[in-house]
Amino acid sequence: MAKFGNTVATLFAGAVVGAAVGYLLATDKDKRHEDIEKLKNGLDNLKMKLEKKPADIEQDIYHT
């Protein structure tokens, strides 16, 4: 059964790498740069949300 899990994980990793390579080859440089900036901004926003304390999150939810 462990071999099946390894096989699935390997197939998934290969699909991710293939999709990334396909994206890099299919898009132009400016579009890739814009997408990477959007991703970075999204990750920064997520990081800021995860760093908040529970009391701050409650205040954001109920007092905005």
HTML snippet that shows the backbone in 3Dmol.js (N, CA, C, O; Angstrom):
<script src="https://3Dmol.org/build/3Dmol-min.js"></script>
<div id="view" style="width:600px;height:400px;position:relative"></div>
<script>
const pdb = `
ATOM      1  N   MET A   1       0.812  -1.190   0.000  1.00  0.00           N
ATOM      2  CA  MET A   1       0.000   0.000   0.000  1.00  0.00           C
ATOM      3  C   MET A   1       0.861   1.262   0.000  1.00  0.00           C
ATOM      4  O   MET A   1       0.458   2.288  -0.549  1.00  0.00           O
ATOM      5  N   ALA A   2       2.030   1.193   0.606  1.00  0.00           N
ATOM      6  CA  ALA A   2       2.913   2.352   0.648  1.00  0.00           C
ATOM      7  C   ALA A   2       3.425   2.697  -0.747  1.00  0.00           C
ATOM      8  O   ALA A   2       3.669   3.864  -1.055  1.00  0.00           O
ATOM      9  N   LYS A   3       3.586   1.673  -1.590  1.00  0.00           N
ATOM     10  CA  LYS A   3       4.049   1.924  -2.955  1.00  0.00           C
ATOM     11  C   LYS A   3       3.024   2.715  -3.739  1.00  0.00           C
ATOM     12  O   LYS A   3       3.375   3.560  -4.562  1.00  0.00           O
ATOM     13  N   PHE A   4       1.748   2.438  -3.480  1.00  0.00           N
ATOM     14  CA  PHE A   4       0.680   3.169  -4.177  1.00  0.00           C
ATOM     15  C   PHE A   4       0.713   4.651  -3.795  1.00  0.00           C
ATOM     16  O   PHE A   4       0.559   5.510  -4.664  1.00  0.00           O
ATOM     17  N   GLY A   5       0.911   4.961  -2.522  1.00  0.00           N
ATOM     18  CA  GLY A   5       1.002   6.346  -2.067  1.00  0.00           C
ATOM     19  C   GLY A   5       2.188   7.066  -2.680  1.00  0.00           C
ATOM     20  O   GLY A   5       2.087   8.233  -3.058  1.00  0.00           O
ATOM     21  N   ASN A   6       3.306   6.374  -2.777  1.00  0.00           N
ATOM     22  CA  ASN A   6       4.493   6.973  -3.399  1.00  0.00           C
ATOM     23  C   ASN A   6       4.258   7.227  -4.878  1.00  0.00           C
ATOM     24  O   ASN A   6       4.693   8.243  -5.420  1.00  0.00           O
ATOM     25  N   THR A   7       3.570   6.303  -5.523  1.00  0.00           N
ATOM     26  CA  THR A   7       3.280   6.463  -6.950  1.00  0.00           C
ATOM     27  C   THR A   7       2.383   7.666  -7.185  1.00  0.00           C
ATOM     28  O   THR A   7       2.624   8.453  -8.100  1.00  0.00           O
ATOM     29  N   VAL A   8       1.359   7.812  -6.370  1.00  0.00           N
ATOM     30  CA  VAL A   8       0.437   8.940  -6.501  1.00  0.00           C
ATOM     31  C   VAL A   8       1.175  10.252  -6.242  1.00  0.00           C
ATOM     32  O   VAL A   8       0.976  11.229  -6.964  1.00  0.00           O
ATOM     33  N   ALA A   9       2.016  10.278  -5.224  1.00  0.00           N
ATOM     34  CA  ALA A   9       2.768  11.491  -4.905  1.00  0.00           C
ATOM     35  C   ALA A   9       3.724  11.854  -6.050  1.00  0.00           C
ATOM     36  O   ALA A   9       3.881  13.029  -6.382  1.00  0.00           O
ATOM     37  N   THR A  10       4.352  10.855  -6.642  1.00  0.00           N
ATOM     38  CA  THR A  10       5.263  11.097  -7.755  1.00  0.00           C
ATOM     39  C   THR A  10       4.511  11.623  -8.974  1.00  0.00           C
ATOM     40  O   THR A  10       4.977  12.546  -9.642  1.00  0.00           O
ATOM     41  N   LEU A  11       3.358  11.041  -9.263  1.00  0.00           N
ATOM     42  CA  LEU A  11       2.544  11.521 -10.383  1.00  0.00           C
ATOM     43  C   LEU A  11       2.087  12.956 -10.158  1.00  0.00           C
ATOM     44  O   LEU A  11       2.102  13.766 -11.084  1.00  0.00           O
ATOM     45  N   PHE A  12       1.683  13.268  -8.944  1.00  0.00           N
ATOM     46  CA  PHE A  12       1.251  14.627  -8.613  1.00  0.00           C
ATOM     47  C   PHE A  12       2.403  15.612  -8.762  1.00  0.00           C
ATOM     48  O   PHE A  12       2.227  16.689  -9.332  1.00  0.00           O
ATOM     49  N   ALA A  13       3.569  15.256  -8.261  1.00  0.00           N
ATOM     50  CA  ALA A  13       4.739  16.139  -8.382  1.00  0.00           C
ATOM     51  C   ALA A  13       5.099  16.350  -9.851  1.00  0.00           C
ATOM     52  O   ALA A  13       5.440  17.464 -10.248  1.00  0.00           O
ATOM     53  N   GLY A  14       5.029  15.308 -10.648  1.00  0.00           N
ATOM     54  CA  GLY A  14       5.317  15.438 -12.072  1.00  0.00           C
ATOM     55  C   GLY A  14       4.320  16.338 -12.772  1.00  0.00           C
ATOM     56  O   GLY A  14       4.690  17.118 -13.649  1.00  0.00           O
ATOM     57  N   ALA A  15       3.047  16.233 -12.386  1.00  0.00           N
ATOM     58  CA  ALA A  15       2.024  17.090 -12.982  1.00  0.00           C
ATOM     59  C   ALA A  15       2.266  18.557 -12.632  1.00  0.00           C
ATOM     60  O   ALA A  15       2.095  19.436 -13.477  1.00  0.00           O
ATOM     61  N   VAL A  16       2.660  18.818 -11.395  1.00  0.00           N
ATOM     62  CA  VAL A  16       2.934  20.192 -10.969  1.00  0.00           C
ATOM     63  C   VAL A  16       4.122  20.759 -11.730  1.00  0.00           C
ATOM     64  O   VAL A  16       4.073  21.895 -12.202  1.00  0.00           O
ATOM     65  N   VAL A  17       5.169  19.989 -11.850  1.00  0.00           N
ATOM     66  CA  VAL A  17       6.357  20.453 -12.583  1.00  0.00           C
ATOM     67  C   VAL A  17       6.008  20.674 -14.053  1.00  0.00           C
ATOM     68  O   VAL A  17       6.432  21.664 -14.649  1.00  0.00           O
ATOM     69  N   GLY A  18       5.245  19.766 -14.633  1.00  0.00           N
ATOM     70  CA  GLY A  18       4.844  19.914 -16.025  1.00  0.00           C
ATOM     71  C   GLY A  18       3.999  21.147 -16.247  1.00  0.00           C
ATOM     72  O   GLY A  18       4.177  21.851 -17.241  1.00  0.00           O
ATOM     73  N   ALA A  19       3.082  21.417 -15.336  1.00  0.00           N
ATOM     74  CA  ALA A  19       2.247  22.614 -15.457  1.00  0.00           C
ATOM     75  C   ALA A  19       3.085  23.880 -15.335  1.00  0.00           C
ATOM     76  O   ALA A  19       2.855  24.851 -16.056  1.00  0.00           O
ATOM     77  N   ALA A  20       4.046  23.874 -14.436  1.00  0.00           N
ATOM     78  CA  ALA A  20       4.915  25.052 -14.270  1.00  0.00           C
ATOM     79  C   ALA A  20       5.757  25.299 -15.514  1.00  0.00           C
ATOM     80  O   ALA A  20       5.886  26.440 -15.956  1.00  0.00           O
ATOM     81  N   VAL A  21       6.325  24.254 -16.078  1.00  0.00           N
ATOM     82  CA  VAL A  21       7.134  24.404 -17.286  1.00  0.00           C
ATOM     83  C   VAL A  21       6.258  24.864 -18.448  1.00  0.00           C
ATOM     84  O   VAL A  21       6.657  25.735 -19.222  1.00  0.00           O
ATOM     85  N   GLY A  22       5.077  24.288 -18.569  1.00  0.00           N
ATOM     86  CA  GLY A  22       4.155  24.702 -19.619  1.00  0.00           C
ATOM     87  C   GLY A  22       3.765  26.156 -19.490  1.00  0.00           C
ATOM     88  O   GLY A  22       3.687  26.869 -20.490  1.00  0.00           O
ATOM     89  N   TYR A  23       3.519  26.603 -18.276  1.00  0.00           N
ATOM     90  CA  TYR A  23       3.170  28.008 -18.048  1.00  0.00           C
ATOM     91  C   TYR A  23       4.329  28.917 -18.458  1.00  0.00           C
ATOM     92  O   TYR A  23       4.125  29.940 -19.111  1.00  0.00           O
ATOM     93  N   LEU A  24       5.542  28.535 -18.069  1.00  0.00           N
ATOM     94  CA  LEU A  24       6.703  29.361 -18.408  1.00  0.00           C
ATOM     95  C   LEU A  24       6.924  29.454 -19.911  1.00  0.00           C
ATOM     96  O   LEU A  24       7.327  30.500 -20.419  1.00  0.00           O
ATOM     97  N   LEU A  25       6.662  28.370 -20.616  1.00  0.00           N
ATOM     98  CA  LEU A  25       6.873  28.370 -22.061  1.00  0.00           C
ATOM     99  C   LEU A  25       5.732  29.033 -22.825  1.00  0.00           C
ATOM    100  O   LEU A  25       5.938  29.528 -23.934  1.00  0.00           O
ATOM    101  N   ALA A  26       4.536  29.050 -22.248  1.00  0.00           N
ATOM    102  CA  ALA A  26       3.367  29.525 -22.973  1.00  0.00           C
ATOM    103  C   ALA A  26       3.092  31.018 -22.783  1.00  0.00           C
ATOM    104  O   ALA A  26       2.395  31.611 -23.606  1.00  0.00           O
ATOM    105  N   THR A  27       3.608  31.634 -21.744  1.00  0.00           N
ATOM    106  CA  THR A  27       3.290  33.031 -21.477  1.00  0.00           C
ATOM    107  C   THR A  27       4.487  33.928 -21.794  1.00  0.00           C
ATOM    108  O   THR A  27       5.639  33.494 -21.800  1.00  0.00           O
ATOM    109  N   ASP A  28       4.167  35.185 -22.055  1.00  0.00           N
ATOM    110  CA  ASP A  28       5.249  36.133 -22.318  1.00  0.00           C
ATOM    111  C   ASP A  28       5.815  36.656 -20.992  1.00  0.00           C
ATOM    112  O   ASP A  28       5.216  36.476 -19.932  1.00  0.00           O
ATOM    113  N   LYS A  29       6.953  37.292 -21.072  1.00  0.00           N
ATOM    114  CA  LYS A  29       7.686  37.722 -19.886  1.00  0.00           C
ATOM    115  C   LYS A  29       6.886  38.725 -19.048  1.00  0.00           C
ATOM    116  O   LYS A  29       6.865  38.616 -17.822  1.00  0.00           O
ATOM    117  N   ASP A  30       6.232  39.692 -19.680  1.00  0.00           N
ATOM    118  CA  ASP A  30       5.484  40.709 -18.937  1.00  0.00           C
ATOM    119  C   ASP A  30       4.314  40.095 -18.175  1.00  0.00           C
ATOM    120  O   ASP A  30       4.061  40.456 -17.026  1.00  0.00           O
ATOM    121  N   LYS A  31       3.611  39.180 -18.805  1.00  0.00           N
ATOM    122  CA  LYS A  31       2.470  38.524 -18.154  1.00  0.00           C
ATOM    123  C   LYS A  31       2.939  37.697 -16.963  1.00  0.00           C
ATOM    124  O   LYS A  31       2.309  37.716 -15.905  1.00  0.00           O
ATOM    125  N   ARG A  32       4.044  36.971 -17.132  1.00  0.00           N
ATOM    126  CA  ARG A  32       4.600  36.183 -16.020  1.00  0.00           C
ATOM    127  C   ARG A  32       4.972  37.092 -14.867  1.00  0.00           C
ATOM    128  O   ARG A  32       4.706  36.770 -13.709  1.00  0.00           O
ATOM    129  N   HIS A  33       5.592  38.238 -15.175  1.00  0.00           N
ATOM    130  CA  HIS A  33       6.013  39.162 -14.128  1.00  0.00           C
ATOM    131  C   HIS A  33       4.795  39.682 -13.354  1.00  0.00           C
ATOM    132  O   HIS A  33       4.827  39.760 -12.126  1.00  0.00           O
ATOM    133  N   GLU A  34       3.731  40.034 -14.068  1.00  0.00           N
ATOM    134  CA  GLU A  34       2.510  40.504 -13.417  1.00  0.00           C
ATOM    135  C   GLU A  34       1.913  39.419 -12.530  1.00  0.00           C
ATOM    136  O   GLU A  34       1.502  39.690 -11.402  1.00  0.00           O
ATOM    137  N   ASP A  35       1.864  38.198 -13.036  1.00  0.00           N
ATOM    138  CA  ASP A  35       1.303  37.094 -12.256  1.00  0.00           C
ATOM    139  C   ASP A  35       2.129  36.813 -11.006  1.00  0.00           C
ATOM    140  O   ASP A  35       1.574  36.539  -9.941  1.00  0.00           O
ATOM    141  N   ILE A  36       3.439  36.880 -11.130  1.00  0.00           N
ATOM    142  CA  ILE A  36       4.305  36.642  -9.977  1.00  0.00           C
ATOM    143  C   ILE A  36       4.117  37.747  -8.944  1.00  0.00           C
ATOM    144  O   ILE A  36       4.106  37.468  -7.745  1.00  0.00           O
ATOM    145  N   GLU A  37       3.969  38.989  -9.380  1.00  0.00           N
ATOM    146  CA  GLU A  37       3.727  40.089  -8.446  1.00  0.00           C
ATOM    147  C   GLU A  37       2.393  39.912  -7.725  1.00  0.00           C
ATOM    148  O   GLU A  37       2.302  40.157  -6.522  1.00  0.00           O
ATOM    149  N   LYS A  38       1.358  39.487  -8.452  1.00  0.00           N
ATOM    150  CA  LYS A  38       0.053  39.229  -7.820  1.00  0.00           C
ATOM    151  C   LYS A  38       0.176  38.126  -6.778  1.00  0.00           C
ATOM    152  O   LYS A  38      -0.389  38.228  -5.689  1.00  0.00           O
ATOM    153  N   LEU A  39       0.910  37.078  -7.112  1.00  0.00           N
ATOM    154  CA  LEU A  39       1.106  35.975  -6.183  1.00  0.00           C
ATOM    155  C   LEU A  39       1.855  36.438  -4.936  1.00  0.00           C
ATOM    156  O   LEU A  39       1.483  36.087  -3.816  1.00  0.00           O
ATOM    157  N   LYS A  40       2.912  37.228  -5.132  1.00  0.00           N
ATOM    158  CA  LYS A  40       3.669  37.747  -3.988  1.00  0.00           C
ATOM    159  C   LYS A  40       2.780  38.615  -3.093  1.00  0.00           C
ATOM    160  O   LYS A  40       2.822  38.492  -1.869  1.00  0.00           O
ATOM    161  N   ASN A  41       1.979  39.491  -3.702  1.00  0.00           N
ATOM    162  CA  ASN A  41       1.093  40.347  -2.913  1.00  0.00           C
ATOM    163  C   ASN A  41       0.067  39.525  -2.155  1.00  0.00           C
ATOM    164  O   ASN A  41      -0.225  39.811  -0.995  1.00  0.00           O
ATOM    165  N   GLY A  42      -0.480  38.508  -2.801  1.00  0.00           N
ATOM    166  CA  GLY A  42      -1.443  37.635  -2.136  1.00  0.00           C
ATOM    167  C   GLY A  42      -0.823  36.898  -0.963  1.00  0.00           C
ATOM    168  O   GLY A  42      -1.443  36.769   0.093  1.00  0.00           O
ATOM    169  N   LEU A  43       0.408  36.410  -1.146  1.00  0.00           N
ATOM    170  CA  LEU A  43       1.095  35.717  -0.055  1.00  0.00           C
ATOM    171  C   LEU A  43       1.421  36.675   1.088  1.00  0.00           C
ATOM    172  O   LEU A  43       1.333  36.294   2.256  1.00  0.00           O
ATOM    173  N   ASP A  44       1.794  37.909   0.765  1.00  0.00           N
ATOM    174  CA  ASP A  44       2.055  38.902   1.807  1.00  0.00           C
ATOM    175  C   ASP A  44       0.782  39.197   2.601  1.00  0.00           C
ATOM    176  O   ASP A  44       0.824  39.300   3.827  1.00  0.00           O
ATOM    177  N   ASN A  45      -0.350  39.333   1.904  1.00  0.00           N
ATOM    178  CA  ASN A  45      -1.619  39.577   2.596  1.00  0.00           C
ATOM    179  C   ASN A  45      -1.990  38.403   3.489  1.00  0.00           C
ATOM    180  O   ASN A  45      -2.450  38.602   4.613  1.00  0.00           O
ATOM    181  N   LEU A  46      -1.798  37.191   3.006  1.00  0.00           N
ATOM    182  CA  LEU A  46      -2.093  36.005   3.803  1.00  0.00           C
ATOM    183  C   LEU A  46      -1.191  35.951   5.022  1.00  0.00           C
ATOM    184  O   LEU A  46      -1.639  35.611   6.117  1.00  0.00           O
ATOM    185  N   LYS A  47       0.074  36.284   4.838  1.00  0.00           N
ATOM    186  CA  LYS A  47       1.021  36.282   5.948  1.00  0.00           C
ATOM    187  C   LYS A  47       0.592  37.288   7.021  1.00  0.00           C
ATOM    188  O   LYS A  47       0.657  36.995   8.215  1.00  0.00           O
ATOM    189  N   MET A  48       0.153  38.478   6.586  1.00  0.00           N
ATOM    190  CA  MET A  48      -0.285  39.501   7.544  1.00  0.00           C
ATOM    191  C   MET A  48      -1.522  39.015   8.298  1.00  0.00           C
ATOM    192  O   MET A  48      -1.634  39.247   9.502  1.00  0.00           O
ATOM    193  N   LYS A  49      -2.446  38.349   7.615  1.00  0.00           N
ATOM    194  CA  LYS A  49      -3.654  37.842   8.272  1.00  0.00           C
ATOM    195  C   LYS A  49      -3.318  36.750   9.280  1.00  0.00           C
ATOM    196  O   LYS A  49      -3.928  36.678  10.347  1.00  0.00           O
ATOM    197  N   LEU A  50      -2.350  35.902   8.945  1.00  0.00           N
ATOM    198  CA  LEU A  50      -1.981  34.819   9.851  1.00  0.00           C
ATOM    199  C   LEU A  50      -1.203  35.312  11.062  1.00  0.00           C
ATOM    200  O   LEU A  50      -1.181  34.644  12.096  1.00  0.00           O
ATOM    201  N   GLU A  51      -0.569  36.463  10.951  1.00  0.00           N
ATOM    202  CA  GLU A  51       0.197  37.011  12.063  1.00  0.00           C
ATOM    203  C   GLU A  51      -0.686  37.736  13.081  1.00  0.00           C
ATOM    204  O   GLU A  51      -0.235  38.044  14.184  1.00  0.00           O
ATOM    205  N   LYS A  52      -1.933  38.006  12.717  1.00  0.00           N
ATOM    206  CA  LYS A  52      -2.822  38.721  13.624  1.00  0.00           C
ATOM    207  C   LYS A  52      -3.194  37.847  14.822  1.00  0.00           C
ATOM    208  O   LYS A  52      -3.238  36.620  14.734  1.00  0.00           O
ATOM    209  N   LYS A  53      -3.454  38.505  15.921  1.00  0.00           N
ATOM    210  CA  LYS A  53      -3.903  37.817  17.121  1.00  0.00           C
ATOM    211  C   LYS A  53      -5.401  37.541  16.999  1.00  0.00           C
ATOM    212  O   LYS A  53      -6.099  38.247  16.271  1.00  0.00           O
ATOM    213  N   PRO A  54      -5.900  36.532  17.698  1.00  0.00           N
ATOM    214  CA  PRO A  54      -7.332  36.222  17.626  1.00  0.00           C
ATOM    215  C   PRO A  54      -8.233  37.403  17.980  1.00  0.00           C
ATOM    216  O   PRO A  54      -9.296  37.557  17.379  1.00  0.00           O
ATOM    217  N   ALA A  55      -7.840  38.227  18.926  1.00  0.00           N
ATOM    218  CA  ALA A  55      -8.653  39.380  19.307  1.00  0.00           C
ATOM    219  C   ALA A  55      -8.747  40.378  18.159  1.00  0.00           C
ATOM    220  O   ALA A  55      -9.801  40.975  17.942  1.00  0.00           O
ATOM    221  N   ASP A  56      -7.653  40.563  17.421  1.00  0.00           N
ATOM    222  CA  ASP A  56      -7.656  41.460  16.265  1.00  0.00           C
ATOM    223  C   ASP A  56      -8.548  40.929  15.168  1.00  0.00           C
ATOM    224  O   ASP A  56      -9.252  41.693  14.507  1.00  0.00           O
ATOM    225  N   ILE A  57      -8.523  39.623  14.969  1.00  0.00           N
ATOM    226  CA  ILE A  57      -9.361  39.008  13.940  1.00  0.00           C
ATOM    227  C   ILE A  57     -10.837  39.183  14.297  1.00  0.00           C
ATOM    228  O   ILE A  57     -11.656  39.502  13.435  1.00  0.00           O
ATOM    229  N   GLU A  58     -11.169  38.972  15.565  1.00  0.00           N
ATOM    230  CA  GLU A  58     -12.559  39.148  16.011  1.00  0.00           C
ATOM    231  C   GLU A  58     -13.005  40.586  15.795  1.00  0.00           C
ATOM    232  O   GLU A  58     -14.128  40.827  15.352  1.00  0.00           O
ATOM    233  N   GLN A  59     -12.143  41.535  16.102  1.00  0.00           N
ATOM    234  CA  GLN A  59     -12.478  42.936  15.911  1.00  0.00           C
ATOM    235  C   GLN A  59     -12.680  43.241  14.433  1.00  0.00           C
ATOM    236  O   GLN A  59     -13.606  43.972  14.082  1.00  0.00           O
ATOM    237  N   ASP A  60     -11.845  42.706  13.569  1.00  0.00           N
ATOM    238  CA  ASP A  60     -11.993  42.908  12.130  1.00  0.00           C
ATOM    239  C   ASP A  60     -13.318  42.361  11.629  1.00  0.00           C
ATOM    240  O   ASP A  60     -13.964  42.976  10.781  1.00  0.00           O
ATOM    241  N   ILE A  61     -13.724  41.219  12.141  1.00  0.00           N
ATOM    242  CA  ILE A  61     -14.948  40.568  11.668  1.00  0.00           C
ATOM    243  C   ILE A  61     -16.188  41.334  12.133  1.00  0.00           C
ATOM    244  O   ILE A  61     -17.079  41.619  11.334  1.00  0.00           O
ATOM    245  N   TYR A  62     -16.243  41.663  13.407  1.00  0.00           N
ATOM    246  CA  TYR A  62     -17.477  42.214  13.980  1.00  0.00           C
ATOM    247  C   TYR A  62     -17.564  43.728  13.997  1.00  0.00           C
ATOM    248  O   TYR A  62     -18.643  44.275  14.226  1.00  0.00           O
ATOM    249  N   HIS A  63     -16.457  44.421  13.759  1.00  0.00           N
ATOM    250  CA  HIS A  63     -16.473  45.860  13.887  1.00  0.00           C
ATOM    251  C   HIS A  63     -16.098  46.596  12.589  1.00  0.00           C
ATOM    252  O   HIS A  63     -15.694  47.758  12.627  1.00  0.00           O
ATOM    253  N   THR A  64     -16.232  45.927  11.466  1.00  0.00           N
ATOM    254  CA  THR A  64     -15.941  46.613  10.207  1.00  0.00           C
ATOM    255  C   THR A  64     -17.193  46.771   9.393  1.00  0.00           C
ATOM    256  O   THR A  64     -17.150  47.327   8.296  1.00  0.00           O
TER     257      THR A  64
END
`;
const viewer = $3Dmol.createViewer("view");
viewer.addModel(pdb, "pdb");
viewer.setStyle({}, {cartoon: {color: "spectrum"}});
viewer.zoomTo();
viewer.render();
</script>
